[in-house]
């Protein structure tokens, strides 16, 4: 239950960052711009893949396997 709440808080924070960045583009980057700058380096691409695997394991594999 707490894990679900934390994922929803994370999703809400990402949504709030995106809305604020689109309202004032000169102040901060959108999530797409941030992701593009991170993915422009090899270390960033490795970290993005590791994050994708982490999220995949914790969201999909953990909650779809029979207990």
C-alpha positions in Angstrom: 0.0 0.0 0.0 2.8 2.4 0.9 4.6 1.5 -2.2 1.6 2.4 -4.3 1.3 5.8 -2.6 5.0 6.5 -3.2 4.7 5.7 -6.9 1.6 8.0 -7.1 3.6 10.8 -5.3 6.5 10.3 -7.8 4.1 10.5 -10.7 2.4 13.6 -9.3 5.8 15.3 -8.9 6.8 14.5 -12.5 3.5 15.9 -13.7 3.9 19.1 -11.6 7.5 19.6 -12.9 6.3 19.1 -16.5 3.4 21.6 -16.1 5.6 24.2 -14.4 8.4 23.8 -17.1 5.8 24.3 -19.9 4.3 27.4 -18.2 7.7 29.1 -17.9 10.1 27.5 -20.5 13.0 30.0 -19.7 13.1 28.9 -16.0 13.5 25.1 -16.3 13.7 22.2 -18.7 10.8 19.9 -19.5 11.3 16.2 -18.7 11.8 15.4 -22.4 14.6 18.0 -22.6 16.2 16.7 -19.4 16.0 13.1 -20.7 17.6 14.2 -24.0 20.5 15.9 -22.2 21.0 12.8 -20.0 20.8 10.4 -22.9 23.4 12.4 -24.9 26.2 10.8 -22.8 27.1 7.2 -22.5 26.9 7.2 -18.7 23.5 8.8 -18.9 22.2 6.1 -21.3 23.5 3.4 -18.9 21.8 5.0 -16.0 18.5 5.4 -18.0 18.6 1.7 -18.8 19.3 0.8 -15.2 16.4 3.0 -14.1 14.1 1.4 -16.7 15.0 -2.1 -15.4 14.5 -1.1 -11.8 11.1 0.4 -12.5 10.2 -2.6 -14.6 11.1 -5.1 -11.9 9.4 -3.2 -9.1 6.2 -2.3 -11.0 5.6 -5.2 -13.3 7.4 -8.3 -12.2 6.8 -7.8 -8.5 3.0 -7.3 -8.8 2.3 -9.8 -11.5 4.0 -12.9 -10.1 1.8 -15.2 -8.0 2.6 -15.1 -4.3 
